[in-house]
């Protein structure tokens, strides 16, 4: 048997392996061990997973240049995780699926590149470093100044920023790390600058003053994806940054506006009573008979001499409340559109810090306005009101709609092109039930606000122009004619001089302080990583990519923008297919949340952790004491004994087994342990086989099989076909079920048990067993790379001189490889009588057949009972989702 020795220096081990592994001294022995030594008695994930990844990397297996690959190109870029990030189960799912696909394509002989990268995560990173500065030095970023603060961020990034890369390696992700890109690297930063300048020069990027989602704590606009929608059932007190006491939400306040020139009043209701200070109209439905007499009338603001028109607009719901609605165009997205339609005045009552003109805080003003209305007799009532409160996911502040001058991308034409690409079949979205969402967004797309009031990020390469010449009138911020973009200040000055027909020395420039939305740089990631706008060899070879795989929750925020910007800037779609996986939830179907205590670090599943260890992690979080206690109770309920060690292979297999298309994944961490037992079964099967094959066993290409051999080989052939179809259809549960059934039930439970008595006399059985092991391990390798590598290295080779050194670069089994095997239809009795290798008397055929028939009968009864249970009319409503999934899994395995 050939010896394969992973030769790795101790320093390399420390750099590649997580500290949790390093704490196990015996693992170092395995790093340099010769795999020709006997398999340990029992399967240990830590033993198996300690050494192979650094060896794969050292051998260059993950590089597209490895070997001769004439079978096409597979290229996929990673959804770049945040540089601040730490691995969670969503990352684990994404990477389990992507690595399975990458390894499958690599084993199919394709030139394969899975490109890693990391996102600078403007808001998240700035918040982390600001908190660190305040905690350690008692300083804000303003105390440091912009340049020094940015240096602090870079320092933090260089110290901590590659943590998630090491975690990805722990998951076995076969990325080409030499191509790792960071969105703030010079190469990618140049591409971002170029993209902005080209689109600005063309007029696709423009400046406008509109409502944005504003975080008063961050002092920045934020994107929709950074707004959490907190659902309230009624009156609720919520903590708000900057306020000692909690603030009341979930109530509807009714008050009256007096109609000018009469004693009549119009009653309106609002959940944000303080915004009435900026009201400039009252709106009613055009068909509402109650208010027809108010056409052309005005209502009076109670706190000033402002007269406000009654406007008639179809957006008003006649059946809600009184049918009359207050309109605050400068502080509400719907009201903004009403204000545009009716040419209303836009009055901004808040500054960027959430303060009124008199310096009062917005939620203190809420109380003051309510009291003032009561004092004037215009307050009517307060009642509970189910509502959704927008909360900044980064700062936990209540988001305010605020009028601000910002940079926008005109998405109308790009959105149409993106929609057409899918309609015409040039871009495929899988599963296709996401098509409705895609077309709904693309066909009704709004322009994209891309500026953020941050310091960390790509500073917008645009300059406000002042012309030092009396013949040129001064410009205003909102006038795009006075903004020019450039790759340098010198280039921008020359553009400005040409625009205003003056000499360069008469131009003064002020660069915009804002940075670009992180999604802008992520939107060009598929081609910026290859050196665009330069015509590089990598760009020509690997762009467009093959596939984009990610979660469906960022279909619009990232996928759509990559498609739009790829078409706009390169004229090509960035990929041919988009596969969207579901969101991971906990075993009870709840969204992962630190405050619920159900956010699990995959490394804790891999290595195991005690309940006390889970509790300790909560103490290091930013949760308040009450939330910590609630989260502890959640952990105690779900993991009373902690989380057992499952290993990377079992975690990956479980995640893929859960990934059925079209529904979220309710992941019960304890079920992952079952797949560790599966690994143990593989281990024991190969251990038994190695002992049975003997030291001098030589695999042969052909042998005269018995009926039992032909039966198991036919099952192997069927498994190969199902796995091939499964990968092509992104049917991961189909793949896992097929492999699990073949190894556990068909190979171990049936074939091995039937041939154990005759192994010493039946050479052909040993050849068949070898084929099943070797092909079966290759089938499993993309899903469980570590244990399959460990076991594969123990097997002899058919062609010792030419076979690949690693299972990860062997050919993936295909139907042609086992096409000569015919599907057998023999029962065990005929099989035993026909086989020349099963001497009469060694097996009690009647007894074995009776056993199998009894087992078959039991399984049929179980299936019938389960199906009867699942067919009941109230099954979907009454049975918990977790139990429904377990029932479906049982039926699938039995079949």
BADODO-893687 format. One record per residue (C-alpha): residue in one letter; y, x, z. Coordinates in pm, whole numbers, plus 50000, padded with zeros to 5 digits. Example, Ala and Ser with C-alpha at 12.3 -4.5 7.8 and 13.67 -1.06 7.14 Angstrom:
a495505123050780/s498945136750714/
// end
This chain:
x500005000050000/x503455013049908/x505755022050193/x509325008850187/x511505024250457/x515035011750516/x516845044450584/x520015036450778/x522195058050996/x522935047051350/x526655044351268/x525815020950982/x523794999651218/x526744996051453/x529114986951172/x526804961551012/x525124944851306/x526614921551560/x526834934251916/x524304908152023/x521654926451823/x522754960551935/x522054950252292/x518344949352203/x517184985952202/x513774979552048/x515434967751730/x516555003151649/x512915013351630/x512394987251362/x515424999051163/x513625031251079/x510095018351104/x507555019750827/x506614984450726/x503064996450663/x502554993951040/x500764962651164/x502754930751202/x503704923751564/x501594897051728/x504294870551722/x507334862651510/x510684874451650/x513884865751459/x515734895051614/x513024919451508/x512864906151154/x516604901851094/x517794935051234/x517394959050943/x517114942950606/x520734933850534/x522134969350556/x519244981350340/x519884954550074/x523524964850067/x522745001950051/x520394996049757/x523144977349568/x521064945849521/x524124923449563/x526124940049287/x526174924248940/x525594958848792/x522174961448959/x519304964148709/x519144951248354/x519994914348348/x519854900147997/x519534863948104/x523174853548125/x525874855448391/x526214836548716/x529574840148890/x530824821549195/x533704829349429/x533524821549797/x535874795249939/x537954821650120/x537734815950497/x540844820050710/x541484855450829/x541904840551179/x538604822651147/x535434823651344/x532204810851201/x531394774151262/x528614752051130/x530744741550832/x530924778050725/x527214781650791/x526384752050567/x528664764450289/x527184799050297/x523574787850332/x523904766950015/x525904793049823/x523604821649917/x520494801649819/x522014794949478/x523164830949437/x519774845349531/x518014820649300/x520184830449004/x519734867449087/x515944863349097/x516074845248763/x517314877748610/x520944868048558/x523884891448606/x524934876848940/x528214879749128/x529164861249443/x532684873649515/x533864874849878/x537404870849996/x539604860450283/x542674838250300/x545824849150485/x546134813850629/x549914813750670/x550354788650950/x547134795551141/x547644833051147/x551324831151241/x550474807751530/x547724830751659/x549954861651655/x552914842851805/x550724831152096/x549444866652143/x552994880452149/x554144854752401/x551104859652624/x551164897752621/x554874905952593/x556704873452666/x558364875752324/x558834851852033/x558814862051668/x562574857051666/x562884883151941/x561104908051713/x562734898551384/x561004891251055/x560064926650947/x558704937351285/x556824904651328/x555114908850990/x554064943851097/x552504928451409/x550564903851192/x549244931950972/x548244951251282/x546354921151413/x544714915351075/x543514951451053/x542054949551404/x540484914951400/x540604901551047/x537194912550922/x535304896251208/x534264867250990/x532894891550727/x530484905450986/x529484870051081/x528804861550717/x526514891550694/x524614878250992/x523894847150784/x522384869150513/x525134861250260/x524444883249958/x528064889349859/x529254920149671/x531384933749956/x532914961249744/x534824933449565/x536144916849883/x539714904549833/x542434894450076/x545094870749945/x547854893750074/x546404924549900/x548824940049644/x546654929249350/x546524892949458/x550144892549577/x551284904349234/x549304876049073/x550904850249307/x554374863249224/x553614862448852/x552264826948872/x555404814449047/x557794832048806/x556034819548493/x555884783748619/x559494784848744/x560784798948416/x558984770948235/x560464744448464/x557094734148609/x558294746848947/x561624731949054/x563764725849364/x564324691649519/x565324675249847/x562634651149963/x560674639950267/x558134665150390/x555634665950676/x557604685250936/x556294702651248/x559164706951494/x557104732451689/x556354754051385/x559774747251229/x557984743350897/x556804718550642/x553024714850644/x550564701950389/x548674669150418/x545474687850503/x547174702450811/x547934667450941/x545264651851162/x545314614051168/x544754603551529/x543604567351548/x544814546951844/x543504512751944/x546644504052139/x549054518052396/x548214554852453/x549984583552627/x549744615852429/x550774651452520/x553524665352295/x554584702152292/x557944706752466/x557624675752686/x556554676553050/x555434640353051/x553124624052799/x554734602052534/x553854565652465/x552374556452126/x550404526851995/x553014500152066/x555104478151839/x558714472251949/x560514441451816/x564314438451813/x566994418451633/x569684427251382/x572664403451370/x573524389351028/x577124397650938/x579464367750957/x577034344251137/x575154338551460/x571824343351282/x569574373051353/x566704389751174/x563854402751388/x562134434951281/x559404455951444/x558704493351454/x556354518551613/x559144544851614/x562094527351773/x564224559151781/x564354559851399/x566454528051394/x569414551451446/x568904560851081/x568304525650946/x570294516950634/x568724483750527/x566374455250614/x563754446150353/x561964413150287/x559574401550017/x561244385949708/x559044354749740/x559474349250112/x561104314550150/x562394322850500/x564934348050375/x566114335650035/x569474325750187/x570104362050290/x570494375149933/x573704395149919/x574044394450299/x574464423450541/x573144429850891/x575034449351155/x573834480751331/x574244475351708/x575374510751792/x577944517451517/x580014499551254/x577344504150987/x576694473850766/x573254473550606/x572104452750307/x569134429150306/x567034441150011/x564154423149841/x561114445149768/x557474437949681/x556184464549920/x556874441650220/x553884422650361/x555094386850425/x552214380550665/x552874409850897/x555154402651192/x558274384051091/x558054395350729/x561254415650774/x561104453650785/x563674479350896/x564284506850639/x564894543250741/x564864561950408/x565304596650560/x562434593750810/x559604573750656/x557624579750335/x557464542850233/x561094537150328/x562064567650121/x560724550749808/x562484518049896/x565694537849942/x565264553649600/x564644519949434/x567684503249593/x570104532749604/x570324531849982/x572074557350201/x569834584650343/x570874593050702/x569134622250872/x569164617651251/x567034648051348/x567334685651310/x564454709851250/x563724711851624/x563394674351665/x566804670151831/x569404643451765/x572994653051684/x573904649352053/x571124673552149/x568774647152288/x565054652152218/x563544626751977/x561124611252229/x563744610252502/x565884591852249/x563004567052215/x563514556152577/x567314556252548/x567364534552234/x564984509552391/x567174506552700/x570354503152492/x568814474552292/x567884457152615/x571424461552744/x572804444652428/x570314416252443/x568744425152110/x565364437152242/x562574411452188/x559154424852296/x556694454152317/x553034448652238/x549914469252175/x549504480251817/x546504498651668/x547954526851461/x547454561651322/x549584589651463/x550084620851245/x549394652451448/x549894688251332/x546454704351341/x547964738451421/x550614730651684/x549354696451808/x552924683651762/x553664648751631/x554544652551263/x557974640051155/x558884630150799/x562054650450735/x564414654450439/x564464691050336/x565204710750018/x561864724949901/x560124739749599/x557834716249407/x555264718949130/x555454692148862/x551804681448850/x552004653148597/x550784672048291/x548444694948485/x546874665148663/x546234647848330/x544574679048190/x542374682148499/x541354645448472/x540664648748099/x538474679448157/x536154658348372/x536324627348152/x535414647947846/x532504665248022/x533964700248013/x533964700848392/x531114684848585/x531524672348944/x528334668149150/x527514643749307/x529224620149067/x530324595149334/x533264618949391/x534514611149040/x536324580049164/x538284601149413/x539024627349148/x540404602748896/x542324583449161/x544124615249265/x544634629848921/x545784597548758/x548294590649036/x549204626249126/x552464634249301/x554384666549276/x553254693749513/x555544708349781/x554754745649785/x557364760650021/x556764767450389/x559304778350649/x557154807050777/x557394844850787/x553754853150719/x552774847250359/x553954853750004/x557724851950015/x559074830649733/x560404853849458/x563424831949395/x567104839449457/x570184817849507/x572994829249280/x576614834049378/x578904843549087/x581934863349200/x584154849548927/x586814822448963/x585804807148630/x582354797848768/x582224770249028/x580084776949340/x576584763149326/x574734740349566/x571264746149706/x569844715949523/x571174726649184/x568294744849009/x570794761348775/x571814784149064/x568284796149137/x566584824048948/x563194840749005/x562244876648937/x559674903749002/x562454923749164/x566024917249274/x567214938148982/x565324916548730/x566644884948897/x570234898048884/x569934905348511/x568584870248448/x571454855048646/x574104875748464/x572714864548132/x572594828048243/x576284827448350/x577424851648083/x578994876348329/x578404912748407/x575644922248654/x578154935048910/x579564899748952/x576234885649066/x575284882749437/x571794871449530/x570154857049841/x566364855649838/x564794823749967/x563554828450324/x560534805950270/x556974815950181/x554534798349952/x551934773350067/x548654791850123/x546954767449883/x549134781549604/x547574816049636/x544124800249686/x544684779949371/x544674811349154/x541904828549353/x539214825549078/x541234847948845/x543584867349075/x540514884649223/x539824899548879/x543274913848826/x545074885948637/x547634887148476/x546314920848356/x543554919748096/x540844936748301/x537194941248212/x536154920248512/x538464892148402/x536884892248056/x533314893348191/x533434871048500/x536164845548426/x535664816448386/x533084814548664/x529934793548661/x530064772348972/x532384762349256/x530564750849568/x532504737449866/x532964707850100/x534124674649956/x536994673350207/x539004698850007/x538314684149664/x542014677949610/x543614704849826/x541724733849671/x539384723849388/x541914702949198/x544594729449232/x542284756749103/x541494735048802/x545174727048736/x546414762748780/x543504777848590/x544224755848289/x547974761748321/x547964799548358/x544844810648169/x544174781447936/x540604780048072/x538764760148336/x537964783148630/x534334770948647/x531934747948464/x530534728348758/x531694717649103/x529034710049364/x530404693149676/x528414692649998/x528954668550284/x530774674050612/x528724685750911/x528854662451211/x527024664051541/x523714646851614/x525584614851709/x527574613751384/x530814625151549/x533264648951389/x533074684051532/x535784687751796/x536334713652068/x537434686252308/x534044669152266/x532214701752330/x530204697852009/x531614726751805/x528734751351783/x528964787551676/x526054794151438/x525524827751608/x524654808551924/x521964790051729/x520734822751581/x520494842251907/x520374813952160/x522764807352448/x522554792652796/x524424761652907/x526544784353127/x527354805352822/x528524774452633/x530694764652930/x532194799552944/x533324796752579/x535314765552667/x537204784752933/x538464808852664/x539754780352444/x543184763952433/x541924730852574/x543714715952873/x541684713053198/x540814676153146/x539534682852794/x537514712652919/x535764690553175/x535044663952912/x533684690452673/x531474704752950/x529934670453005/x529284667652631/x527544701452628/x525494692652935/x524364660252771/x523434675752436/x522154709752553/x520954706452916/x518924738452878/x521324756152642/x520394763752281/x517114782252216/x516984812551987/x516244799551635/x517134828651406/x519104829851082/x516224819450856/x515504787851053/x519194778551063/x519584783250687/x516454763350611/x517554734950841/x521024733050686/x519544731150336/x516994705150448/x519854683250573/x521984686550259/x521204653950083/x523844643449837/x526204615449921/x526294614950299/x527594635250590/x525194657450781/x524404647651139/x522994680451261/x520834680551571/x520794717151671/x517544712751862/x515744702651542/x516474736751396/x513964750651643/x511234733151445/x511934755951153/x511574786351377/x508034773751443/x507624771651066/x508594808551044/x505974815851307/x503394797251098/x504294818750795/x503984849651012/x500544840251137/x499324830150793/x500294863750642/x498934882350943/x495594864650901/x495674870650527/x496384907850561/x493454911450796/x491234891250561/x492304909650247/x491474943250402/x493074977350362/x491564984150019/x492414951149855/x493804954349501/x495414923849339/x494084915648994/x495674895848715/x492634873848648/x489674861148845/x487074833848806/x488314807049044/x486304781249228/x487344745049236/x488994750549576/x490944779549430/x491974758849132/x493084730949363/x495394752649575/x496714770149266/x497484736349114/x499414727449429/x501244760549398/x502054752749035/x503394718649135/x505524734749408/x506964759549157/x507924731348921/x509504710549198/x511514740149330/x512754748748982/x513844712748926/x515334711249275/x517574741549225/x518744728748888/x519624694749042/x521094708849369/x518364689149548/x518014711249854/x515954686850066/x513564684349772/x513174722249769/x512694725650145/x510214696750163/x508184711149875/x507984745950026/x507314732950377/x504494710450256/x502904737650045/x502844763950318/x502084742150617/x499834714450490/x498284725750163/x497874763150215/x497414766250593/x495914732550694/x493634727250394/x492934758250189/x492794784550464/x490704762050686/x488264754750402/x487704790950301/x487714808450641/x483904806850674/x483264823550337/x486124848550317/x483974879450365/x481674869450076/x484254854849837/x486434880749664/x487964854049441/x489264835549747/x491114866949848/x492694869649501/x493754833149518/x495134837249868/x497104867649760/x498614848149470/x499584819549701/x501194843149952/x503064863849695/x504334834349490/x504954813149800/x507134840049957/x509144843249637/x509654805349631/x510984806849986/x513054838649957/x516454823249859/x516314800850166/x514734824450421/x515614859450298/x514794879150614/x511294867750707/x510214866750341/x511384902650291/x509554914050602/x506314897250494/x506624906150125/x506884942950213/x503474940550381/x501774927950065/x500234950849806/x501674949149453/x499984939649129/x501854967748953/x502794992849223/x504805015448996/x507004989048833/x507324960249078/x510774956549239/x511294972749577/x512674940949734/x511754904349716/x515424895949661/x515294911449312/x511814899849209/x511574872248948/x511734837249091/x508504818649011/x508694795348713/x506324770848558/x505344794648280/x504004819148538/x501344794948654/x501154771848351/x497484779448283/x496554763648614/x495314728048561/x495864701548824/x492564695049004/x491364660749104/x488254670749298/x487474659549650/x486204684449902/x482554675349872/x482394681149494/x484534712349541/x482044727349787/x479014719149579/x480484733249258/x481694765649409/x479294795049379/x481164811649667/x480364786049932/x476704790450032/x474984758750147/x474854755250522/x478054774150603/x480144742250594/x479164707850720/x480644690350419/x480234655050553/x481964664950876/x484864681850695/x485304652250461/x485244628450758/x487934649150931/x490164648850626/x489634611650564/x490464604050927/x493614625050903/x494544607450581/x494014573450744/x496194582651041/x498974594250811/x498784562150609/x499044541450927/x502064561651043/x503714556950704/x503064519450699/x504514515051051/x507574535750966/x508214517150642/x507774483550814/x510314494451076/x512764506950812/x512514475050604/x513764452550885/x517064435650805/x518884448851112/x517484484251091/x520664499850944/x522924483151199/x520894487251518/x519094520351479/x521204551651547/x521924573051241/x520094602451400/x516894581951437/x517234568451081/x517354604150950/x514324613951158/x512354584051023/x513284592750663/x512254628950722/x508864618150864/x508134596150561/x509174624150325/x506904649450496/x503914625950510/x504254618950138/
// end
